[in-house]
């Protein structure tokens, strides 16, 4: 592909900086699928909720590699 | 464009263009050679804008696509302006933690890798759970601190993006542009465990290391991917109607890149053993997938020699099309145009080369014209060269 790729290398086999556990515990939406669904219910309009499974999955995908 | 095509209504033109692709894939001589536009952000420069302007405005992006389609009678366009969702990631405040980055001249990919080898099974066991509980919090340092307002804005931008995709479908429909391949299921391509490991989970460097040091763990992951992701696709193919789906130019779209860093044993055990059954299913049902063979594929050409004519189409990047025709006379070739040619030669030289490609590789079917690289940068192509090639190929009728 002609897209430019930055050359810095991340050593992912090394331990990652741990995500702060206290923050995770404090955040009411941290678990999947319970917390995640609760968050989607807060941000999705009522009429869109029947498509929550697909729309939520796509939103996660966009945030991860969009 | 030929008069006969100029007089067609958009829907009719779309169906006609689709038939041109299907004829070429089936090794029937098409009326003319179809042109698969492997053109991404280059069209932004050609319309007089810079990358940042188009990425920050859906109206400008729409204008660049319309300008492009008005100027160049291309039959399929790989990106119709919907490839990069910066409005969503920017609403979320991703900044340098985004997958892509851009400036005036470039859209690029930030270095990324979401998994160490020992967490690959966590990922495949539940991809969304892994993304939500591990990948996103690790990728975005303030993930747990985002106010609800940010989440709501992100949703709103995401919805705008979906609406933009629908709008662009209408825009391209008005030009009679043909559809490449059905989506599967979200990003348009069928992926394999080894490709996901290379492009997102481990990265090229860590995959190269893991293929030697952690082969068994990689194999376990690829097996699990095959069970969860690939086998259900094969089952659907086998349940589908025989023959090509005429709504599309191809029955699927696959990207192969990791073969470039695998040795033959690794390729056979981490890739081919899963890929072959999928391709055989398409062959059995009389369907033809397009495989974008990034880098090179010639070192593994022998794996594909037994497929029936009409069941495989390779979109070549660095392979020589004449050499591939020699070793794989059963595989339809997509490609031929290089960025070196389009960016540096004269229009006459480009047309002469295009004519040679068509006369030597496509006069009896089995060839589709395309660019070897995704045209992305300003200097990847001169507008007058693409114009000359498009005018030539859209008017050059083949003898039947």
Interface residues (C-beta under 8 A of the other chain):
Chain A: X1 X2 X3 X4 X5 X6 X7 X8 X9 X10 X11 X12 X13 X16 X17 X19 X20 X23 X24 X26 X27 X30 X31 X32 X33 X36 X39 X42 X43 X44 X48 X56 X57 X58 X59 X60 X61 X62 X63 X64 X65 X66
Chain B: X40 X84 X85 X88 X89 X92 X94 X98 X99 X100 X106 X107 X108 X109 X110 X111 X112 X113 X114 X115 X116 X117 X126 X128 X129 X131 X132 X133 X135 X136 X137 X138 X139 X140 X144 X145 X148 X151 X152 X154 X155 X158 X159 X161 X186 X187 X200 X202 X203 X205 X206 X209 X210 X294 X339 X373 X374 X375 X376 X377 X380
